[in-house]
Amino acid sequence: MEHLEHSSAVRIPKIAYNFDEATEASGLSRSTLRRLIQQGKLLSVEVGRRRLIPRAALERLVTEGAA
């Protein structure tokens, strides 16, 4: 059986981020992300006990703004 090296594995892009990842990806603070979610300007989904922000929703916010 062939041994696969982890370092050569293909990275699969995330389709959703937790708050820390969304903060890093967008440059926005956690409190700003939470406020935008509460205002209905940023979509988030609850999966089990986790709240995730879809990548597409975050990209839309950054490119179109939160008008």
C-alpha positions in Angstrom: 0.0 0.0 0.0 1.3 3.4 -0.9 1.9 6.0 1.8 0.4 9.5 1.1 2.3 12.5 2.3 0.2 15.1 4.1 2.3 17.9 2.9 1.4 17.2 -0.7 -2.3 17.1 0.0 -4.6 19.5 -2.0 -6.2 22.1 0.1 -9.9 22.3 -0.2 -11.3 25.8 0.1 -13.7 26.3 3.0 -17.3 27.0 2.1 -18.0 28.5 5.6 -16.0 30.2 8.3 -16.2 30.3 12.1 -16.0 33.8 13.6 -12.2 33.7 14.0 -11.7 32.7 10.4 -14.3 35.2 9.1 -12.5 38.0 11.1 -9.2 37.0 9.6 -10.6 36.6 6.1 -12.5 39.9 6.1 -10.5 42.2 8.3 -13.6 43.0 10.3 -13.9 42.6 14.0 -16.0 39.9 15.7 -18.3 42.6 17.1 -18.8 44.1 13.7 -19.6 40.6 12.2 -22.1 39.9 15.0 -23.8 43.3 14.6 -24.1 42.8 10.8 -25.7 39.3 11.5 -28.1 40.8 14.0 -29.1 43.5 11.5 -29.7 40.9 8.8 -26.9 42.3 6.6 -24.7 39.1 6.9 -26.0 35.6 6.6 -24.9 33.1 9.2 -26.0 29.5 9.8 -26.2 27.4 12.9 -24.8 23.9 12.5 -25.2 22.0 15.8 -23.8 24.4 18.4 -21.6 26.3 15.9 -22.4 29.4 14.1 -20.8 29.6 10.6 -20.6 32.4 8.0 -20.8 31.1 4.4 -17.9 32.3 2.4 -20.2 33.6 -0.4 -22.1 35.8 2.2 -18.8 37.2 3.4 -17.5 37.8 -0.1 -20.8 39.5 -1.0 -20.6 41.8 2.1 -17.0 42.8 1.3 -17.7 43.5 -2.5 -21.1 45.0 -2.2 -21.0 46.6 1.2 -23.6 46.5 4.0 -25.8 49.2 2.7 
